[in-house]
Amino acid sequence: MTDPFRQLVSFLLRAEQLLDRLEPLLPPASPIPDWDAARAFRWRKRHGVGYLQAITRLPAIRLADLHDVDQQKARIDANTRQFVAGQPANNVLLTGARGSGKSSLVKALLNEYAVSGLRVIEVEKGDLTDLPEIVEAVDGRPERFIIFCDDLSFDSGDARYKALKVVLDGSIAAAPDNVLIYATSNRRHLMPEYFAENLESKRVGEEIHPGEAIEEKISLSERFGLWISFYPFDQDAYLNIVAHWLKSFGCAGDEIVRAEREALNWALERGSRSGRVAWQFARD
């Protein structure tokens, strides 16, 4: 064996030993999602590596279970049907009263259209910077994906909203046509608004031009093509929702009538006549 060849073999052996020592320190590869195992997924991270975790247990809520939000339900249902059918559709921002059915609508849509290929990916606010990676993971798949961001809002100085802006409509790369973003929030513009920011507004002739801080906040919500607002339920609407859930749990008509006063007290104790409170009362 010549000296150069012996040196090469020795070098390769040392390199192999070095790689063996380094391998445990390297981050693991992202698990490949089993697309046939679930209709919904959650973006997770392990050792700094993101992956899609299958959600196998889903709430059985249907669109028919959601009462007194008929207009909101019709608008988001039409948008989702267009999306599932491969037609143009909008990203959706659902805003308004807590417990009014915003998140439940998205879950009900999944149950309605999963058989047609709809899938939902739940992404927490802390992982919004991974949105480009998530979009890339599903690009080219035959399914239609809704990236769902629940209870979304940003504090002052939180730069993560910029990642959302880029995916919505701010990148030179076109978003794949099998991905939409549905987000819920208690804030119309997703960010806090301060009185001092209104002082930045300028009057030009008869027009009022908002200041830069307001423009920046509005620019995020404007990237959602469809805005759907939810409002607090009045007493009749609340009792109607209570009656629906009591009936679905097997209560007779006379039992439902007798439960009305107790249902109102239940809402009074919680300071809200929301759909969520009605459902919780029916389960009590």
N, C-alpha and C positions, 0 to 999 in steps of 0.2 A: 504494500500500500504506500503510495507516494505521500510525501509530506503535505502538499496542498490538499490532497483528497482527505487525508487524516484530519487536517485542520477544519475542513468543511464539515465532516461528520461530527467532530467535537462541537463545532459551533451550532449545528442543528440540534444536537442533543441538549445543549445548554438552553437554546431558545425554547425547546419543547418543555423543559423543566420550568422555565420562567413562566410560560403560558399556563402551565398547570397550577402554579401558585397564584397567578393573577385571576384565573377564571372564577374562583369563589367571590372575588371582590367586584366583579362586573355585575351590573344590574341585569336581572332576568329578562328574557324576551317577553313581550306582551302576549298574554294568552289570546288565542284566536277564538272569537265568540262563536258559539253554536247558534247560528241564526234560526235554526228550526226548533230550538228548545224553548224559546220564549217569545212573547210579543212585546215585551218591554225590557229595557236595559238601563243600568245606572253606571255612570262614569266613575270609576274608582282609580286610586293610585296605590301602588305598592313598591316600596324602595325607589320612589321617584318615577316609576313607569306607569303610565295610564293604560287602562283597559276597560272593556265593556263587560259589566257583570250582569248576567241574566236575572231578571225578576220573575220568579215562577208563581208567586201568589199575588193576585191582583184583586182589587175590589170589584164586586159584581154590579156596580151601578150602571144603569142604562139612561139614555136620554129621556125616556118616559118618566124616570124618577125625579127629574128636575122640574119643579113647578114655579110659576110666576117669574120666569126669566125667558118667556117665549121669544121675544124679539132677539135677545142676545143669543139664544140657542139656535134660532133660525139662521142668523148671520154666520156664526162660526161653523155650523153644520154645512151650509152651502159652500163655504170656503174650503172645508176639509173634503167634501165630495169632489170638488173640482181638482184638488190636489191628488187624491187617490186615483182619479180618472186620467191623470197625466195632463190636465189642463192648467193654464196659468192660475196661480193662487198667491195669496199674500201672507207674509209673516204677521202674527197677531199679538196684540198687547191687550190683555184683559185687566182692567183697573176698577177699583171701587171698594165698596163696603166689604169688610171681613165676613167670612162665613156665608157669602151670598151665592156660592156655587161656581166660582171661577175655576178652581182646581178640579172640582168634580166634573165640570163640563169636558175638560181634556181627557179625564179618565173614562168618561162615558163614550167619548168619540173613539177611543181606542177599542173599547168593547164592541162598538158598532161597526167599525171598518177594519178590524184586524183580519177578518176573513178575506178582505180585498187587498191585503198586503200592507196595511198601515202598521207602523211600529213607532214606539216612543222611546226616546233616550232622555233620561232625567240627568240634568247637570246642575250642580250646586254653584252658587255664586263664586266660591273660592276657586273653582276650576274653570272659570270662563276663559282664562288665558289659554286653555287647551282646546278651545273651539275649533281652530283650524285643523288640529290633529284629529278631532272627532269627525269633522266633515270629511276629511281625507279617508278615514276608515270606512265610511259608508258610500263614498263616491263610486258609482258604477254598479251598486247592488240593485236588484230588481224591486226591492221593497221601497216603500215611501216612508221617510223618517221625519217625525216631529221631534226636534230638540226642545225639551220642556224645561223652562227655568221658573220655578215656583217661588212666589213671595220675593220678587226681585226688587231691590232698591240699593242705591249707592250713597255712602256718606261723602261729605266734602273731602277732597283729596284722594279718594279711591280711584285709582287709574284703571281698574279692571273693566270699567265700562267701555274703554277704548277697544278692547278685544271684541266685545259684542258689536260695536259699531262697524268694525272691519268686516265681520262675517255677514252682517245684515246688508250692508251696501257701502263698502268703503275700500274695497281691494280691487286692484287691477284684474285679478283673477275672478272669473264669473263663478258664482255659487252653483253647485250641481242642482239639477232640477228635481232631484228626489229628496231634497232637504228643505224644511221650513223651521222657523223658530216660533214657538208659542211661549209667551211669558205672562205671568200674573204679578200684579203689584198693587199696593195701596196708594201709590203715587202715580199721577198721570204722566209726569215727566221722568219718573224713576229716580230722581235726585232731589235733595232738599232745596227749597226755594226760600230766599231771605229777602226781607224788605229792602235792605240796602242795595240789592241787585237792581231793584226797580229804579233806583236813583240814577243808574247808569244810562237809562233810556234817554234818547235824544229826540227832540221835535224838529222835524224838517218840513217846513211849510205846515200843512194840515195833517201830516203823517207823523206817527210815533214809531221810532225805530228802537227795538230792544238793545240793551247793552250786550257786550261779548259774553258775559257769564250766563245770561239768560239764553242767548243764541246757542251756546254750547250744550246746555241742558235740553233745549227743545230739539236740537239736531239728533239726539239719540232716539227719542220717542218717535220722531218723524220717520225714522227708518222702518218702523212697523207700518205696513200698508193698511192694516185694519185695526182700528181702535174700537174696543167694545167696553162700555161702561156699565157697572152694576151699582144698584142703589139699595139702601136699607129697606127691608120689608115692613109694610104696615101690619096692623094686628090681624086683619082678615087673611092676608097672604101667609103670615106665619102660621095661623091656625089651619089653613088649607094644607100646608106642608106637614104639619103635625098629623093631620088626619090621614094623609097619604101613607106616612110611615107606620102609623098605628095599624092601618088596614093591611099593609104589607106584612106586618108581624102577627096578623091573625086576630086582631081585635074586632068585635062586632060594632055595628053602627051606634047603638046606645052607649056602649063603653066609650066610644070616641067623643060623643057629645058630653058625657060626664067628665071627661078628662080635660075639657077646655080650660076651666078655671085653674086647674093645677098646672097646665101647660103655660098659662100666662104668668103665674107666679114663678115658675121655673125660669122663664125668660127675664122676668124682673130681677131675680137674684143674680143673674149673669150679665145684666145690663145690655142685652142684645136680643132682638127677635130675628135671628139669622136662620138660614137653612140648616147650618151645622147644629145650632142649639135645638132646633126642632127634632133633628135626627137623634141627638143625644137624649132628649126627653123621651122619645118613643122607645129607646132601648133601656130606659131606667126600670 
